[in-house]
Amino acid sequence: MESFDVVVVGARCAGSPLAAMLARRGLKVCVLDRAHFPSETPSTHMIQSCGVDVLDELGVLDTLMSAGAAPLHGATIASDDVRIHAAVDGQADHPVLCLRRLTLDVLLVEAAGAAGAEVRTGTRVAGLLRDGDRVTGVRTDKGTIPARLVVGADGRHSTVADTVGAQEYDVTPPGRMVAWGYFEGVDREPLARFGRMKDMGYLAGPTDGDLYMAAIAPDQCRVNEFQADRDTFFTNAIRNWPELADLMADAKRVGPLRVFTKWHGYFRQSAGPGWVLVGDAGHFKDFSPGQGISDALRQARHLARSIEDGLAGNGLDDAMQRWWDWRDHDAYEMYWYAARMGAPGPATPWTNALLREISANPAATRAFIQVLNHDIPPSQLYTPAMAWRATARAIREQPRHAPATVRQFISTAREGLQQARRKQRLADRTRSMNREPDRSQR
Ligand SMILES: Cc1cc2nc3c(=O)[nH]c(=O)nc-3n(C[C@H](O)[C@H](O)[C@H](O)COP(=O)(O)OP(=O)(O)OC[C@H]3O[C@@H](n4cnc5c(N)ncnc54)[C@H](O)[C@@H]3O)c2cc1C
C-alpha cells in the first residue's frame, strides 16, 4: 500500500493547484476526484485578476489563453438606471478571465500531474482512515491511501468535512437562484457585466469556445415560477436589461440552460488532527460578486506554504489551525458583502444612491474594482461617510422614500456593528487558542 505526504480529495480549482504547488515543493502528493475530466460543475466562471495571478504562477496561463479564455479588461455594473464603467487594466497585473469549467478544470488537473502529483480521477472517497483521533488517510472505492495529511478540497458537499463532523458557523440563507446559458452570435466585447434590474440579478461576459455566457439570478422564492417554463422566464429576464438584450439580439443558445437552486452560505471548522479543508469544502459564499474560484486559488497558494512549513517539523496541526484563522480573516468581510449583493428583492433608492456615489467618483470606481479583486476590504470603500452621502442623495432624489431610506441607513449601520462584533469573536477564538493569527499573505 503506497503512502503519501498529502492526499488531496477533489481536483478542481482548490485541489489541483494545491497538489501542483505541493509536488513542486518536493512533497509526495496524491490528488483524486470521483469525476473524470473534462467535466462540468455547476458554476459560472468569472475569475478575478488576483486568481489569474495564481494561474500565472502555476504556469498554466498561456495554455488557458490558447484554450480560448476571454480576457476581460473592464466591468459594467448596472442597477436600474445607474451605470458604473470600471477598467481592470492599469489596476491589476492580469485581466479578469471568463473560462468554462469544462475547459479550466481539466487544465488544472493536467498541471497537477505535470508537476509530479499522482492524479487519480474516477476515484471516490468513501471514508477516512484513523489512528485514534487522528486522520491518517482515505478509504476509496479502489482501496485505501495512507497519508500524513488529508486535504478536503471536495466542495460544498465535502465527504471529508462530513466524516470529521466539521461544524458550520455564520450560516446565511440563499438570496437567489441562478440560471445560465452559452450563446453564439454575440459581440464579444471584453467586458464583465454585473446587473440588477428590478428584482433580477445578472452576470454576463464572453467566454471560451467563441461563446457568450449570460446568467440570470431571480429571487430564490421564484424557483417554481422559473421551473414552470425555464426558456420563457430566461428570455423575458434578458429583455429587462436593455443593453444586454441589444447585445444578445441575434444570440442563439448552445446547449441547455444550467440551473443552480439549492445552497446556503457557510464557514466550516476547517482544521483538525491530520486534516484540513480548502475551497468550498470549508467556506461557501453568495456567487454574485464572482469570488469562489479566485478564493480557491489564493487559498491553495497559502495552504501550500502552510503545509510545507508544518510537514517540515514545525507542528503540522498548529500550522493547519493558523491556516484556518487566515482563511476566516481573509474571507470574512467579503462573505457578508456578497450576501448583501445577492440579497433578494429590487435595489432600493438608498442602494442605487450608493452606486451613484461610486459612479460619480473615479477614485471610488477604482476602489470598487479593488474590492472585487480582494485588494482592499469592502469597508474601505463603503465608509460611514459614503453611507451618509448616499442617504442624503437618496432623500434628495426620492423624498417620497425618505422614511425607508433612513430605516435602511440605520439597519446598515446596525449590520456594520454586528459585523464588527463577529470579527471580534473571530479574534477571540484565535486568542483563546493561544496563538498569533497568520495574516501575512493575501
Ligand atoms: C452557480 C454558481 C456560480 C458561480 N459563479 C462563480 C463565478 O462566476 N466566479 C467565481 O470565482 N466563482 C463562482 N462560483 C464559485 C465556484 O464555483 C466555487 O467557489 C469553486 O468551484 C470552488 O472550487 P473547489 O475546488 O473548492 O470545489 P469544487 O469545484 O466543487 O470541486 C470539488 C471536487 O471534489 C470532488 N469530490 C467531491 N466529493 C468527492 C469524493 N467523496 N471523492 C472524490 N472526489 C470528490 C468533486 O467531484 C469535485 O470535482 C460559483 C458557484 C456557483 C454554485
The ligand as a MOL file (V3000), in Angstrom:
LIG
                    3D

  0  0  0     0  0            999 V3000
M  V30 BEGIN CTAB
M  V30 COUNTS 53 58 0 0 0
M  V30 BEGIN ATOM
M  V30 1 C -23.9580 28.8360 -9.5820 0
M  V30 2 C -22.5740 29.2070 -9.2060 0
M  V30 3 C -21.9350 30.2290 -9.8830 0
M  V30 4 C -20.6330 30.5750 -9.5120 0
M  V30 5 N -20.0120 31.5620 -10.2070 0
M  V30 6 C -18.7240 31.8780 -9.9110 0
M  V30 7 C -18.0220 32.8690 -10.6760 0
M  V30 8 O -18.5380 33.4670 -11.6380 0
M  V30 9 N -16.7440 33.1470 -10.3020 0
M  V30 10 C -16.1440 32.5200 -9.2510 0
M  V30 11 O -14.9920 32.8320 -8.9510 0
M  V30 12 N -16.7780 31.5690 -8.5380 0
M  V30 13 C -18.0550 31.2320 -8.8360 0
M  V30 14 N -18.6910 30.2570 -8.1220 0
M  V30 15 C -17.9800 29.5760 -7.0200 0
M  V30 16 C -17.0490 28.4840 -7.5480 0
M  V30 17 O -17.7260 27.6340 -8.4170 0
M  V30 18 C -16.5120 27.6580 -6.3680 0
M  V30 19 O -16.1230 28.5210 -5.3190 0
M  V30 20 C -15.3300 26.7980 -6.8120 0
M  V30 21 O -15.7690 25.8240 -7.7300 0
M  V30 22 C -14.7120 26.0910 -5.6100 0
M  V30 23 O -13.7910 25.1320 -6.0680 0
M  V30 24 P -13.4290 23.8290 -5.2030 0
M  V30 25 O -12.2830 23.2040 -5.9030 0
M  V30 26 O -13.3050 24.2120 -3.7830 0
M  V30 27 O -14.7190 22.8930 -5.2490 0
M  V30 28 P -15.4550 22.2060 -6.4780 0
M  V30 29 O -15.2710 22.9800 -7.7240 0
M  V30 30 O -16.8520 21.9500 -6.0140 0
M  V30 31 O -14.7040 20.8020 -6.6520 0
M  V30 32 C -14.8580 19.7720 -5.7290 0
M  V30 33 C -14.4460 18.4590 -6.3910 0
M  V30 34 O -14.4550 17.4480 -5.3720 0
M  V30 35 C -14.8950 16.2370 -5.9360 0
M  V30 36 N -15.4280 15.3810 -4.8810 0
M  V30 37 C -16.4540 15.6620 -4.0230 0
M  V30 38 N -16.6380 14.6290 -3.1850 0
M  V30 39 C -15.7260 13.6750 -3.5140 0
M  V30 40 C -15.4380 12.3830 -3.0340 0
M  V30 41 N -16.1300 11.8640 -1.9910 0
M  V30 42 N -14.4520 11.6580 -3.5950 0
M  V30 43 C -13.7440 12.1860 -4.6440 0
M  V30 44 N -13.9780 13.4080 -5.1590 0
M  V30 45 C -14.9570 14.1470 -4.6010 0
M  V30 46 C -15.9800 16.6630 -6.9200 0
M  V30 47 O -16.1560 15.6630 -7.9180 0
M  V30 48 C -15.3980 17.9660 -7.4680 0
M  V30 49 O -14.6990 17.7430 -8.6700 0
M  V30 50 C -19.9850 29.9000 -8.4590 0
M  V30 51 C -20.6380 28.8670 -7.7830 0
M  V30 52 C -21.9070 28.5170 -8.1490 0
M  V30 53 C -22.5770 27.3880 -7.4260 0
M  V30 END ATOM
M  V30 BEGIN BOND
M  V30 1 1 1 2
M  V30 2 1 2 3
M  V30 3 2 2 52
M  V30 4 2 3 4
M  V30 5 1 4 5
M  V30 6 1 4 50
M  V30 7 2 5 6
M  V30 8 1 6 7
M  V30 9 1 6 13
M  V30 10 2 7 8
M  V30 11 1 7 9
M  V30 12 1 9 10
M  V30 13 2 10 11
M  V30 14 1 10 12
M  V30 15 2 12 13
M  V30 16 1 13 14
M  V30 17 1 14 15
M  V30 18 1 14 50
M  V30 19 1 15 16
M  V30 20 1 16 17
M  V30 21 1 16 18
M  V30 22 1 18 19
M  V30 23 1 18 20
M  V30 24 1 20 21
M  V30 25 1 20 22
M  V30 26 1 22 23
M  V30 27 1 23 24
M  V30 28 2 24 25
M  V30 29 1 24 26
M  V30 30 1 24 27
M  V30 31 1 27 28
M  V30 32 2 28 29
M  V30 33 1 28 30
M  V30 34 1 28 31
M  V30 35 1 31 32
M  V30 36 1 32 33
M  V30 37 1 33 34
M  V30 38 1 33 48
M  V30 39 1 34 35
M  V30 40 1 35 36
M  V30 41 1 35 46
M  V30 42 1 36 37
M  V30 43 1 36 45
M  V30 44 2 37 38
M  V30 45 1 38 39
M  V30 46 1 39 40
M  V30 47 2 39 45
M  V30 48 1 40 41
M  V30 49 2 40 42
M  V30 50 1 42 43
M  V30 51 2 43 44
M  V30 52 1 44 45
M  V30 53 1 46 47
M  V30 54 1 46 48
M  V30 55 1 48 49
M  V30 56 2 50 51
M  V30 57 1 51 52
M  V30 58 1 52 53
M  V30 END BOND
M  V30 END CTAB
M  END
